[in-house]
Every structure is written in C-alpha cells, then in structure tokens.
C-alpha cells in the first residue's frame, strides 16, 4: 500500500453563488510516480446550475488539467509530478477549480481513481 493524495475538480459557473458540480478527480501518488486527472462533464447537469455557462470553455479547461498530468504536460513539462499536483490544486477563484486535498492508501492508483470518480463524480441511478 502507498499513500496517495487527491482533489475533486469542480465547475463553479457563478463563483459568487458558490454552487458547483463535481466533474473530475486528480490523483497523485509520489511512491508510485503516478499523477492523473480525469474529468467527465455532464452538460445537462452543468446547465441546470447556469444555462449561460460556456460549456466549450469549461471543456478546454478540463482538458488542460488532464494534459498537465500527462507526459506531454505543456507548460508544466519541467515540473515534478508533485509540483504539478500542487499547482493544479492551488486555490483559485475561477470557473474550474479544485476542492480540498485529501489523502489515503492504495495498492493501485488507477483503480483508486476509478473508485473516486464513481463515488464523487458519476451519477448512478437506482431502481428504488
């Protein structure tokens, strides 16, 4: 088992109102040399918060989070994985931002990322 840290990626169409939608997760595990961001934007849920939100721009911002974690990394290419994670999770007052950083233990960071996406982002319907 190894330590990992994660943060939820949120879209807050109107920062003043403080309403947000969880749309992704960033997971970092220094012992495993792992950093990955995955986002899944459900446009109808976002439009329920703000029908005027620019979904295309939100999509570009989410893609930038994913790209910053990849080997390509764009402008963050020279930063360590930990440095990238800290930069991505730094507090900001923008439409796309992250929640607080949390920690846990895992033997499989990729499986843990999927589990977090299921629990914190994806909507599951039940037959209740």
Secondary structure as a PSIPRED ss2 file (coil, helix, strand):
# PSIPRED VFORMAT (PSIPRED V4.0)

   1 X C   1.000  0.000  0.000
   2 X E   0.000  0.000  1.000
   3 X E   0.000  0.000  1.000
   4 X E   0.000  0.000  1.000
   5 X E   0.000  0.000  1.000
   6 X E   0.000  0.000  1.000
   7 X E   0.000  0.000  1.000
   8 X E   0.000  0.000  1.000
   9 X E   0.000  0.000  1.000
  10 X E   0.000  0.000  1.000
  11 X E   0.000  0.000  1.000
  12 X C   1.000  0.000  0.000
  13 X C   1.000  0.000  0.000
  14 X C   1.000  0.000  0.000
  15 X C   1.000  0.000  0.000
  16 X C   1.000  0.000  0.000
  17 X C   1.000  0.000  0.000
  18 X C   1.000  0.000  0.000
  19 X C   1.000  0.000  0.000
  20 X C   1.000  0.000  0.000
  21 X E   0.000  0.000  1.000
  22 X E   0.000  0.000  1.000
  23 X E   0.000  0.000  1.000
  24 X E   0.000  0.000  1.000
  25 X E   0.000  0.000  1.000
  26 X E   0.000  0.000  1.000
  27 X E   0.000  0.000  1.000
  28 X E   0.000  0.000  1.000
  29 X E   0.000  0.000  1.000
  30 X C   1.000  0.000  0.000
  31 X C   1.000  0.000  0.000
  32 X C   1.000  0.000  0.000
  33 X C   1.000  0.000  0.000
  34 X E   0.000  0.000  1.000
  35 X E   0.000  0.000  1.000
  36 X E   0.000  0.000  1.000
  37 X E   0.000  0.000  1.000
  38 X E   0.000  0.000  1.000
  39 X E   0.000  0.000  1.000
  40 X C   1.000  0.000  0.000
  41 X C   1.000  0.000  0.000
  42 X C   1.000  0.000  0.000
  43 X H   0.000  1.000  0.000
  44 X H   0.000  1.000  0.000
  45 X H   0.000  1.000  0.000
  46 X H   0.000  1.000  0.000
  47 X H   0.000  1.000  0.000
  48 X H   0.000  1.000  0.000
  49 X H   0.000  1.000  0.000
  50 X C   1.000  0.000  0.000
  51 X C   1.000  0.000  0.000
  52 X C   1.000  0.000  0.000
  53 X C   1.000  0.000  0.000
  54 X C   1.000  0.000  0.000
  55 X H   0.000  1.000  0.000
  56 X H   0.000  1.000  0.000
  57 X H   0.000  1.000  0.000
  58 X H   0.000  1.000  0.000
  59 X H   0.000  1.000  0.000
  60 X H   0.000  1.000  0.000
  61 X H   0.000  1.000  0.000
  62 X H   0.000  1.000  0.000
  63 X H   0.000  1.000  0.000
  64 X H   0.000  1.000  0.000
  65 X H   0.000  1.000  0.000
  66 X H   0.000  1.000  0.000
  67 X H   0.000  1.000  0.000
  68 X H   0.000  1.000  0.000
  69 X H   0.000  1.000  0.000
  70 X C   1.000  0.000  0.000
  71 X C   1.000  0.000  0.000
  72 X C   1.000  0.000  0.000
  73 X C   1.000  0.000  0.000
  74 X H   0.000  1.000  0.000
  75 X H   0.000  1.000  0.000
  76 X H   0.000  1.000  0.000
  77 X C   1.000  0.000  0.000
  78 X C   1.000  0.000  0.000
  79 X C   1.000  0.000  0.000
  80 X C   1.000  0.000  0.000
  81 X H   0.000  1.000  0.000
  82 X H   0.000  1.000  0.000
  83 X H   0.000  1.000  0.000
  84 X H   0.000  1.000  0.000
  85 X H   0.000  1.000  0.000
  86 X H   0.000  1.000  0.000
  87 X H   0.000  1.000  0.000
  88 X H   0.000  1.000  0.000
  89 X H   0.000  1.000  0.000
  90 X C   1.000  0.000  0.000
  91 X C   1.000  0.000  0.000
  92 X C   1.000  0.000  0.000
  93 X C   1.000  0.000  0.000
  94 X C   1.000  0.000  0.000
  95 X C   1.000  0.000  0.000
  96 X E   0.000  0.000  1.000
  97 X E   0.000  0.000  1.000
  98 X E   0.000  0.000  1.000
  99 X C   1.000  0.000  0.000
 100 X C   1.000  0.000  0.000
 101 X C   1.000  0.000  0.000
 102 X E   0.000  0.000  1.000
 103 X E   0.000  0.000  1.000
 104 X E   0.000  0.000  1.000
 105 X E   0.000  0.000  1.000
 106 X E   0.000  0.000  1.000
 107 X C   1.000  0.000  0.000
 108 X C   1.000  0.000  0.000
 109 X H   0.000  1.000  0.000
 110 X H   0.000  1.000  0.000
 111 X H   0.000  1.000  0.000
 112 X H   0.000  1.000  0.000
 113 X H   0.000  1.000  0.000
 114 X H   0.000  1.000  0.000
 115 X H   0.000  1.000  0.000
 116 X H   0.000  1.000  0.000
 117 X H   0.000  1.000  0.000
 118 X H   0.000  1.000  0.000
 119 X H   0.000  1.000  0.000
 120 X H   0.000  1.000  0.000
 121 X C   1.000  0.000  0.000
 122 X C   1.000  0.000  0.000
 123 X C   1.000  0.000  0.000
 124 X C   1.000  0.000  0.000
 125 X C   1.000  0.000  0.000
 126 X C   1.000  0.000  0.000
 127 X C   1.000  0.000  0.000
 128 X C   1.000  0.000  0.000
